[in-house]
Amino acid sequence: MSNDLNGRRGDETLLQQARGDDTDAFVELAARWWASVSRIASNMLGNVDEATVSTEEALRSELRSAGPSDAPFGTSLHRRAIRLTLARRRSALRDVA
């Protein structure tokens, strides 16, 4: 098992375990990144409920993505969250117009 400097399981290890249907690994990974991803989505959308949906969508999407990323998990997750949140924001603006 791969650990980071603090003795915790590394993100990539958790990701592989979560992809293998390890619910505890997914929960640990989600808890580790939830606050920062949710904060970005909330700032972009101005709505906590929509930010929660966007954060969940980013985590599920990152979990389903195939193969290794060119960036560390946290970077990849934040990129995905920003793209999904921008799409959600554009959609909301179209609905208002």
TORPA-4810 file (N, C-alpha, C, O; in nm, 3 decimals):
<nodes>
NODE_1_0.084_-0.117_0.000_0.000_0.000_0.000_0.088_0.123_0.000_0.182_0.132_0.079_M
NODE_2_0.059_0.218_-0.088_0.138_0.340_-0.099_0.086_0.444_0.000_-0.034_0.471_0.006_S
NODE_3_0.178_0.501_0.078_0.142_0.603_0.175_0.215_0.732_0.143_0.323_0.730_0.084_N
NODE_4_0.155_0.844_0.183_0.226_0.970_0.169_0.311_0.993_0.293_0.325_0.902_0.375_D
NODE_5_0.367_1.110_0.308_0.460_1.137_0.416_0.396_1.129_0.555_0.467_1.103_0.652_L
NODE_6_0.268_1.150_0.565_0.200_1.147_0.695_0.150_1.008_0.732_0.081_0.992_0.833_N
NODE_7_0.181_0.908_0.653_0.136_0.773_0.681_-0.004_0.745_0.631_-0.055_0.634_0.648_G
NODE_8_-0.067_0.844_0.568_-0.200_0.823_0.511_-0.186_0.757_0.375_-0.082_0.764_0.310_R
NODE_9_-0.295_0.692_0.333_-0.294_0.638_0.198_-0.291_0.753_0.099_-0.360_0.854_0.117_R
NODE_10_-0.212_0.739_-0.005_-0.202_0.842_-0.107_-0.328_0.849_-0.192_-0.406_0.754_-0.198_G
NODE_11_-0.347_0.962_-0.258_-0.466_0.982_-0.341_-0.478_0.878_-0.451_-0.587_0.825_-0.475_D
NODE_12_-0.368_0.848_-0.517_-0.373_0.750_-0.626_-0.409_0.611_-0.575_-0.483_0.537_-0.641_E
NODE_13_-0.358_0.576_-0.459_-0.393_0.448_-0.397_-0.542_0.444_-0.365_-0.611_0.346_-0.395_T
NODE_14_-0.590_0.551_-0.303_-0.733_0.559_-0.270_-0.819_0.554_-0.395_-0.923_0.488_-0.397_L
NODE_15_-0.776_0.623_-0.500_-0.852_0.625_-0.624_-0.864_0.484_-0.683_-0.973_0.443_-0.722_L
NODE_16_-0.754_0.412_-0.689_-0.757_0.275_-0.742_-0.846_0.185_-0.657_-0.920_0.102_-0.710_Q
NODE_17_-0.838_0.200_-0.525_-0.921_0.119_-0.437_-1.068_0.155_-0.453_-1.155_0.067_-0.453_Q
NODE_18_-1.097_0.285_-0.466_-1.236_0.329_-0.486_-1.291_0.278_-0.618_-1.407_0.240_-0.627_A
NODE_19_-1.208_0.277_-0.721_-1.250_0.223_-0.851_-1.277_0.074_-0.841_-1.352_0.018_-0.921_R
NODE_20_-1.215_0.008_-0.744_-1.239_-0.134_-0.718_-1.353_-0.157_-0.621_-1.361_-0.263_-0.558_G
NODE_21_-1.441_-0.060_-0.608_-1.561_-0.069_-0.523_-1.532_-0.068_-0.374_-1.610_-0.123_-0.296_D
NODE_22_-1.421_-0.008_-0.333_-1.390_0.009_-0.191_-1.455_0.138_-0.145_-1.401_0.247_-0.166_D
NODE_23_-1.571_0.127_-0.081_-1.647_0.243_-0.038_-1.570_0.328_0.062_-1.576_0.451_0.056_T
NODE_24_-1.499_0.265_0.153_-1.422_0.340_0.252_-1.314_0.426_0.186_-1.289_0.539_0.229_D
NODE_25_-1.252_0.374_0.082_-1.150_0.451_0.010_-1.213_0.572_-0.059_-1.156_0.680_-0.058_A
NODE_26_-1.332_0.552_-0.118_-1.399_0.665_-0.182_-1.438_0.771_-0.080_-1.420_0.890_-0.105_F
NODE_27_-1.489_0.728_0.033_-1.529_0.824_0.138_-1.407_0.902_0.187_-1.415_1.024_0.205_V
NODE_28_-1.295_0.834_0.207_-1.173_0.902_0.252_-1.124_1.001_0.148_-1.084_1.112_0.182_E
NODE_29_-1.128_0.962_0.022_-1.084_1.050_-0.086_-1.176_1.170_-0.099_-1.130_1.284_-0.112_L
NODE_30_-1.306_1.146_-0.094_-1.404_1.255_-0.104_-1.390_1.351_0.014_-1.395_1.473_-0.004_A
NODE_31_-1.374_1.297_0.133_-1.361_1.383_0.252_-1.234_1.468_0.244_-1.233_1.583_0.288_A
NODE_32_-1.130_1.412_0.188_-1.002_1.483_0.177_-1.013_1.604_0.085_-0.951_1.707_0.112_R
NODE_33_-1.093_1.593_-0.022_-1.098_1.699_-0.122_-1.227_1.780_-0.124_-1.236_1.880_-0.194_W
NODE_34_-1.327_1.737_-0.048_-1.460_1.800_-0.055_-1.456_1.950_-0.031_-1.510_2.026_-0.111_W
NODE_35_-1.394_1.994_0.077_-1.399_2.136_0.116_-1.343_2.227_0.006_-1.405_2.328_-0.027_A
NODE_36_-1.228_2.193_-0.048_-1.168_2.283_-0.146_-1.246_2.285_-0.278_-1.263_2.391_-0.338_S
NODE_37_-1.293_2.170_-0.322_-1.370_2.165_-0.447_-1.504_2.234_-0.429_-1.547_2.311_-0.515_V
NODE_38_-1.569_2.208_-0.318_-1.699_2.269_-0.290_-1.688_2.421_-0.278_-1.776_2.494_-0.323_S
NODE_39_-1.581_2.469_-0.218_-1.560_2.613_-0.203_-1.547_2.680_-0.340_-1.604_2.787_-0.363_R
NODE_40_-1.474_2.618_-0.430_-1.460_2.674_-0.565_-1.596_2.677_-0.634_-1.634_2.779_-0.692_I
NODE_41_-1.667_2.566_-0.629_-1.799_2.559_-0.695_-1.895_2.661_-0.635_-1.970_2.726_-0.707_A
NODE_42_-1.894_2.673_-0.504_-1.983_2.768_-0.437_-1.951_2.911_-0.477_-2.042_2.991_-0.502_S
NODE_43_-1.824_2.945_-0.484_-1.785_3.080_-0.526_-1.825_3.107_-0.671_-1.864_3.219_-0.704_N
NODE_44_-1.816_3.007_-0.755_-1.850_3.025_-0.896_-2.001_3.032_-0.917_-2.048_3.106_-1.004_M
NODE_45_-2.078_2.957_-0.840_-2.222_2.948_-0.861_-2.302_3.039_-0.768_-2.413_3.080_-0.803_L
NODE_46_-2.247_3.071_-0.653_-2.320_3.154_-0.558_-2.437_3.083_-0.493_-2.527_3.147_-0.440_G
NODE_47_-2.435_2.950_-0.498_-2.545_2.872_-0.444_-2.488_2.743_-0.385_-2.428_2.663_-0.457_N
NODE_48_-2.507_2.724_-0.256_-2.448_2.609_-0.188_-2.506_2.477_-0.239_-2.433_2.380_-0.256_V
NODE_49_-2.636_2.473_-0.263_-2.699_2.349_-0.310_-2.645_2.310_-0.448_-2.614_2.193_-0.471_D
NODE_50_-2.635_2.405_-0.538_-2.581_2.378_-0.671_-2.433_2.339_-0.662_-2.386_2.254_-0.737_E
NODE_51_-2.361_2.402_-0.572_-2.219_2.369_-0.552_-2.204_2.225_-0.503_-2.112_2.155_-0.544_A
NODE_52_-2.293_2.183_-0.416_-2.289_2.045_-0.366_-2.310_1.946_-0.481_-2.238_1.847_-0.491_T
NODE_53_-2.406_1.974_-0.566_-2.433_1.887_-0.681_-2.312_1.884_-0.774_-2.273_1.778_-0.823_V
NODE_54_-2.254_1.999_-0.798_-2.137_2.008_-0.885_-2.017_1.933_-0.827_-1.944_1.866_-0.900_S
NODE_55_-1.998_1.943_-0.697_-1.888_1.874_-0.630_-1.907_1.723_-0.638_-1.813_1.650_-0.667_T
NODE_56_-2.028_1.677_-0.611_-2.057_1.534_-0.621_-2.033_1.484_-0.763_-1.975_1.378_-0.784_E
NODE_57_-2.079_1.562_-0.860_-2.062_1.524_-1.000_-1.914_1.514_-1.037_-1.874_1.422_-1.108_E
NODE_58_-1.834_1.607_-0.991_-1.690_1.606_-1.021_-1.624_1.483_-0.960_-1.543_1.418_-1.025_A
NODE_59_-1.657_1.451_-0.836_-1.599_1.334_-0.771_-1.639_1.205_-0.842_-1.555_1.119_-0.867_L
NODE_60_-1.767_1.191_-0.875_-1.812_1.070_-0.947_-1.748_1.060_-1.084_-1.708_0.952_-1.127_R
NODE_61_-1.739_1.172_-1.152_-1.679_1.174_-1.285_-1.531_1.137_-1.280_-1.482_1.062_-1.365_S
NODE_62_-1.461_1.189_-1.182_-1.318_1.157_-1.168_-1.300_1.010_-1.134_-1.204_0.947_-1.180_E
NODE_63_-1.389_0.956_-1.057_-1.383_0.814_-1.021_-1.403_0.726_-1.144_-1.338_0.622_-1.158_L
NODE_64_-1.492_0.767_-1.234_-1.522_0.689_-1.354_-1.421_0.709_-1.466_-1.417_0.631_-1.561_R
NODE_65_-1.339_0.813_-1.456_-1.246_0.840_-1.565_-1.149_0.724_-1.582_-1.111_0.657_-1.486_S
NODE_66_-1.111_0.703_-1.704_-1.025_0.587_-1.735_-0.879_0.625_-1.734_-0.840_0.731_-1.782_A
NODE_67_-0.800_0.539_-1.678_-0.655_0.552_-1.687_-0.596_0.661_-1.601_-0.668_0.741_-1.542_G
NODE_68_-0.465_0.664_-1.596_-0.394_0.764_-1.516_-0.403_0.902_-1.581_-0.407_0.914_-1.703_P
NODE_69_-0.405_1.002_-1.499_-0.410_1.140_-1.547_-0.267_1.192_-1.564_-0.172_1.134_-1.511_S
NODE_70_-0.254_1.300_-1.637_-0.123_1.363_-1.653_-0.089_1.451_-1.534_0.020_1.507_-1.526_D
NODE_71_-0.184_1.464_-1.440_-0.165_1.550_-1.323_-0.201_1.472_-1.196_-0.269_1.370_-1.203_A
NODE_72_-0.156_1.520_-1.082_-0.197_1.456_-0.956_-0.350_1.460_-0.941_-0.417_1.544_-1.000_P
NODE_73_-0.402_1.369_-0.860_-0.547_1.357_-0.845_-0.612_1.489_-0.807_-0.713_1.526_-0.867_F
NODE_74_-0.558_1.560_-0.711_-0.619_1.685_-0.665_-0.629_1.788_-0.776_-0.731_1.856_-0.789_G
NODE_75_-0.525_1.798_-0.856_-0.525_1.892_-0.968_-0.629_1.851_-1.071_-0.705_1.935_-1.120_T
NODE_76_-0.631_1.724_-1.104_-0.727_1.673_-1.202_-0.870_1.693_-1.154_-0.958_1.732_-1.231_S
NODE_77_-0.894_1.667_-1.026_-1.028_1.684_-0.969_-1.071_1.830_-0.973_-1.184_1.860_-1.010_L
NODE_78_-0.982_1.921_-0.937_-1.017_2.063_-0.941_-1.044_2.110_-1.084_-1.137_2.187_-1.107_H
NODE_79_-0.965_2.065_-1.179_-0.990_2.101_-1.320_-1.127_2.054_-1.364_-1.204_2.128_-1.425_R
NODE_80_-1.157_1.929_-1.332_-1.287_1.872_-1.371_-1.401_1.948_-1.305_-1.502_1.978_-1.369_R
NODE_81_-1.384_1.980_-1.177_-1.488_2.053_-1.104_-1.512_2.190_-1.165_-1.627_2.234_-1.177_A
NODE_82_-1.406_2.257_-1.204_-1.421_2.389_-1.265_-1.493_2.378_-1.398_-1.583_2.457_-1.426_I
NODE_83_-1.456_2.280_-1.481_-1.524_2.262_-1.610_-1.672_2.232_-1.590_-1.757_2.291_-1.657_R
NODE_84_-1.703_2.140_-1.499_-1.843_2.104_-1.475_-1.922_2.219_-1.416_-2.039_2.239_-1.450_L
NODE_85_-1.860_2.295_-1.327_-1.927_2.409_-1.265_-1.952_2.519_-1.367_-2.058_2.581_-1.366_T
NODE_86_-1.856_2.543_-1.455_-1.879_2.642_-1.561_-1.994_2.600_-1.652_-2.076_2.683_-1.691_L
NODE_87_-2.001_2.472_-1.686_-2.111_2.422_-1.769_-2.245_2.440_-1.697_-2.343_2.480_-1.759_A
NODE_88_-2.248_2.410_-1.568_-2.370_2.427_-1.489_-2.410_2.575_-1.483_-2.529_2.608_-1.491_R
NODE_89_-2.312_2.662_-1.469_-2.338_2.805_-1.464_-2.392_2.857_-1.596_-2.488_2.934_-1.599_R
NODE_90_-2.330_2.813_-1.707_-2.378_2.853_-1.840_-2.522_2.806_-1.862_-2.605_2.880_-1.915_R
NODE_91_-2.550_2.684_-1.821_-2.683_2.628_-1.837_-2.785_2.710_-1.757_-2.894_2.738_-1.806_S
NODE_92_-2.750_2.748_-1.637_-2.840_2.827_-1.553_-2.864_2.964_-1.616_-2.976_3.016_-1.611_A
NODE_93_-2.761_3.022_-1.674_-2.776_3.153_-1.739_-2.866_3.143_-1.862_-2.945_3.234_-1.888_L
NODE_94_-2.853_3.034_-1.938_-2.939_3.013_-2.054_-3.085_2.997_-2.011_-3.176_3.048_-2.076_R
NODE_95_-3.107_2.926_-1.899_-3.242_2.905_-1.851_-3.307_3.037_-1.807_-3.427_3.055_-1.824_D
NODE_96_-3.228_3.127_-1.752_-3.280_3.257_-1.709_-3.313_3.342_-1.830_-3.415_3.411_-1.831_V
NODE_97_-3.229_3.337_-1.932_-3.251_3.417_-2.054_-3.363_3.355_-2.133_-3.399_3.406_-2.239_A
</nodes>
